[in-house]
Amino acid sequence: MSDRKSRPEPRVRAAALRPSARPSRGIDTVAADGFFRDLVWSLRNGVLAVTRDGTMAVMNDVAYQILGLERQPSDIGKPFAEVLKSQQEVCRIVASAFELSHLPNRAELRLKSTGKVIGYTLSEVCGRDGRVSGAAMFFKDLTRVEQLEERERLRDRLAALGEMAAAIAHEVKNPLAGIEVMAGLLKRQLADSEDAQSILGDIIKEAKMANAIVLEVLDFVRPIRLQVERISVTDAIRDAVSMAESHVPRGNVDVSVKFGEQLPAIQGDPHQLRQIFTNLLTNAFEALGGEGAVTIFASTLNEDGPAGGEPQGPMVQVDVTDNGPGMPADVVDKIFSPFFTTKPQGSGLGLAIVRKIVDAHDGRIDVRVLETGGTRFRVTLPVTGTHQLFG
């Protein structure tokens, strides 16, 4: 955080950010203004305020961090639309403060540029005469909160799905095994008929595929029991590259692996972590169709947690990026949902399992379609987690 002496002086009185609590004459002093200014910069929430004529008046350090903006000395006094030009959603919300009769309180917004979820409150700034002189927005990074809530929703869905899967597993597996055995017997008895051989071969193939889907569903709904140990993420990634190549033909896809300096070992399950990166690489190879490039970059996060959020400790971040065709926005929203797939023969459980494993490690996974083309999956894992049974 920048030194307090270098911070730009707000162009509006900091005390004016409290329209519901007018300062009395006894504390309406320069010292009081300094105290409220320090209070704004000490808050763990983002704060920005604009004047009635559209000028940026206040923007604290946390606001810059949450919105992913770099502080410029000339920001204060500029039109807020210019300062927030890369965050059009926030710009529209601030502008609406002078148009709406009832301002939103405790509303939420997802930033398209970063995928972060913020919770915000919009307030009018009124002068002593009661006239509206500006507007203030108070907001907090709720990304981690939303992820935890989604994890709980996933838990509930898995519990219901697990009961159903356990009930039908044996009922489905036994007939499939019988079909496969009987088709095999017929195939040997009708060895002279090419048509029969082809048809029975297809029956056996489909029965095996159906059985594999049943096993994958059972694997998905089964609780994850982590065998936690200290593991090098670099080793897990290198193993995953070889394993992905054994699952899907790599073709002419160029794979580049880069690691940041002094990448720490993390607490995790080696087998499960390898599965995360194997599935992501397998998807990348399939999306590229044998031509293109995949870049894997692992680094250590220097910050302790999201701006305005709770400290999370040191994290390891792994980006798996391909230069393929990307995916539509409606696919991105459903990509981690169980049984959602765009592949003709896919079960739709690969990325759902990846997310489940990441959640079990107290981490998070995000996907972003790049403007230059391609897709980036970002896996963030704590160096030390509070791993518990997840199912």
N, C-alpha and C positions, 0 to 999 in steps of 0.2 A: 504494500500500500504506500502511496507517495507520502512524503513528509507534509505535515499539516501546514508548514509555512509556505509551501509551494502551491497550495490549493488556491484556486481562483476565488475571489470574494463574491458571494452571491449578490445578484443585482436587486433582489427583493429582501425584505426583512425576514430573517429566519422565523421570528416569532409569528409572522403572518401565516405560516404554514399550519397554525392551530386556530382555525376559524371558530371553533366551538368554545375556546377558552381565551378570551381577550385579556391581555396583560393589564394589570392595574397601573395607575400612574406611578405607584411606588417602585415597580420593577421595570418600567419602560425606560431603560437606560442602555448605554452602549455596552456595559458589562453583560446585561441580560441578553442582548443580541448576540454577543460572542458566545455565551453559554448555549443558546439554542442552535447556533451555527455548529458548534462542536458536537452537540447532540445529534444533529442530522448526519454528520460525518462518522459518528461512532455507532450508528445503528447497523444491525446486521441485515436489515432490509434495504432494498434499493429505493431511493427517493429521487424523484425528479419533479420540478415545478416549472411552469411556464406562465408568462404574463398574458394579459388579455389580448395584446397585440401580436401574440405568437412568438415571443422571444424566450429562449431558454434562460431560466433564472437560477435554477439549482439542479445539480446532478452529482450525487455522491459516488464514492469509489465503488461501492457494492453494485450500484446501478450499472456502471460501466462494465463490471465483470460479468454480471448476469446477462447483459445484452450483447456481450462479446464485442464491445466498442473500445477504441483506444482514445484516451483523453487527449484533447487538443486544447492548448491555452486559450484559443479564441472561441471555444464552444459557448461559454457563458456570454450572452448578448447576441448570439446568432439566432436566426429563425429555427425553431425546434424541428421543423420539417427537414431542414438541412442536416442538423446533427443526427437525427434518427432516420436518415434516408435509407439505410440498410435494414431497418426494422419497421417496415411499412405497417405491420399490424399494430405495433405500439403507437406509431404516429397517428393512426386513425383513432385509436382509443383516446389519446390525449386531445385530439381535435374535437372529439364528440363531447368533451366536458362542457363546451360552450353551446351545445345544441340540445342535449338531453335534459328533460325535466327531472328525471330521477337517475342519479349516477350509480353505477354498479358498485356493489360492496361484496368483497370476497368472491369475485369472479375468477375464472381461470382462462389461460390462453396458452396455446402451443406455438412457440416460435418456429417458423418454417426454416429459418436459416440454420438453426442449431438443433432443433428437435426438443429443446428444453420446454418444460411446462412451468409457467409462472402463475402464482395467485396474486391478484392485485385488488386494490381499492382506489377509487377515483374520488377526489374531493375538490370542492370549490375553495378558492382562497378569497376571502372577503375582507374589505377594508373596514375601518371604524364606522363608516357611514352605511355599511351593509351592502355596498355594491360589490359585484364580483370583479376582482382585479386579476384573477388568474386561476390556475388549476394545478393540483398536485396529484401525483400518482405514487402510491406506495406498493411495492411488490416484493415477492420472495420466490426463490427457486424451489419449486415443488416436485422436480423431476424424480428425486429419490423417493418421495412420499408416494407418487403415482406408481412407481415401479413396485413398491412394497404392496400397495393395494392390488395391483394387477397380479402379483404373486399369490395373494390370498384368493383372488377370484380363480386363478388357475388351479390352486389347491382344491377349491370346491368342485370345479369341473372334473378334476382328475379323480376325486373321491367317488363322484357319481359314475364316471366312466369306468373306474376300476371295478365297482360292484357289477356293472353290466358285463364287462369283459371277462371277469372271473366266472360269471354264471354261464356264458356261452362258449368259453374257450374249449372245454372238453367236448361239448356238443358239436362244435364245428371241426375240431382237429380229428376226431375219430372218423367221421365220414370222409374227410379229405384223404386220410391215410388209406382208407378202404378203396376209394376211387383210384388212387395212385397204384396200389397193389394189383387191383383187378385189371387196370389198363395195361400194366406191365405183363401180366399173364397172357392177356389177349394178344399183346404185341408179339410175344414169343410163339403163340399158336398160329398167328396169321403172318408168319415171316415171309410168305410168298406174295402177299398182296401189298403193293406199294401204296395204294390209296388208304388201306387200313393202317399201315405203318405210319403214314403222315397224320391221319386223324388221331390215332392213339398217342402219337408223340405230342401232339398239341394238347390233348387231354392231360397227359402227365405234366407237361410244362405249366399249364394253367393251375393244376392242383398244387404244384410246388409253389407257385407264385401266391396263391391264396393262403397256403400254410405259412409262407414267409410273412404275409401281412398280419395274420393272426399273432404270430410270434412277436412282430414289431409292436403291435398294439399292447400286448401283454408287457413287453419291455418298457413301453412308454408309461403305462399306468402303475407299474411296480414302483414302490418307494425306492429312492436312491439312498444307498448306504455308502457313504464316502469312506474310503480307506486312506485317511489323510496322512501325508508325510511331506517333508521338505522336498520340493521338486523344482528343477530348472525349467523355466518356460521355454528356453531355447531348445532344450532336448525334446520337449513335447512337440514343438513346432517341426523340428527336423524329422522326427518319427512320423508325424502326420503327413508330411509331403510324400514320403515313401508309401504310406498306407493308402493315401488318396489315389496315387498312381496305380495301385493294384485294384482299385475299385472301378475307376473310369479311365479310359485311354487318354493320356495327356496330350498326345499329338505334338504339335509344334508350339505349344504354349510355353512361354518363357516364365520361369518362376524365380523371383528375386527375393531373398530373405535378408533383412537388415535388423540389427539389434542395437539399441542404445547403450551407452556406456554404463558399466556397473549395474547391469540389470539384476535385481535381487531374486533369490529363490523365493517361492511362495508356498504356503500351506495348501495342499490340494491333493486330489486323487489322480495319480498319474494316468491311469487307464481312461478315466472320464475326461481329463483335459485333452488327451490325445484325440478322443472322439469328437470333441468340440471342433478342433482345427481340421480334423480329417473331413468332417461333414461340410465345413465351410469351403475347403479346397475342392472337394468333390463337386459341390454346386457350381463353383467358379469354372472348373474344367468343362462341366456340362453346358454352362451358359456360353462359353467361348467356342465350343465346337471344334477344338483342335487348333485354333489360331488365335493369337493374342498374347496377353501378358498378365501375370498375377504378381502383386507386390505384397509381401508380408513385412510389417514393421512393428517391432516391439520396443516399448520405451517405458520409463518410470515417470509417473505423474509427480510433479514437484509440489502441487497444491494438496492440502490436506482434505479437501472436499469441495463441493460446489459453493460458489459465492452465495452468502446468505443462508446456507444450509448447515447441517450438523457435520462436524469433523468426522472423517471416515478413516484416517490413517493413510499411509503410503499405498499406492495402487500401481499395478502393472497394466499397461494398455497395449492391446494388440490389434492392429488394423490389417484386414485382409481385403485388398482392393484389386478389382479386375477392370480391364478396359473394354468390357463387353457391351451389349446393347442396353444394359440397364433394365428397368422395369417400370410399368405404369404406377401412378400414385395409389390406385385402388389395390394393387397387388402388395405394395409396401405396407399398407395398413393391416393386411391379413397374413403377412409372410410367416409370422410365428404361431399362427392359429393351428391347432390340431386338425388334421385331415384336409387342410387347404393346400392344393398343389396345382401347378400349371403344366405338369408333366403327364403324358398319357398313361404311363405305367407307375407313376409315383403314388405313395401312400399318404403323403402330406404330413409325415411325422418327423422327418429329418431335422428341420429347423426347430420344431416344437420340442424335440428331445434336447437339442443344443441349448435352447433357452432354459429348459428345466435344469440342466446340469450347471449352467452359469448361475442360476438362482440358488442352487444348492451350495455353491461356493460363495454366496453373498456378493456376487458380482452383478454386472448388467451387460446387456448386449443391445446395440443399436444398429440400424441399417440406414444408409443414405445413398440416393441416386445422385451421382456427380453431374455437374453441369457440363463437364468435358466429355461425358459418356462413361459408362461403367458403374459399378456398384461397390460400396465400401461397407463391410461389416466391421464394427468396432466392439471388441470384447474388453471389458475393464474388470480386473480381478484384484481383490485386496491381498496385500502381502501376508497379512494375518487376519483370518476370518473367524467368525463364531459359528463354525459348521455344525449343523444339527441334521437329524433325520428329516428328509424332505420327501413328501409323498402325499 
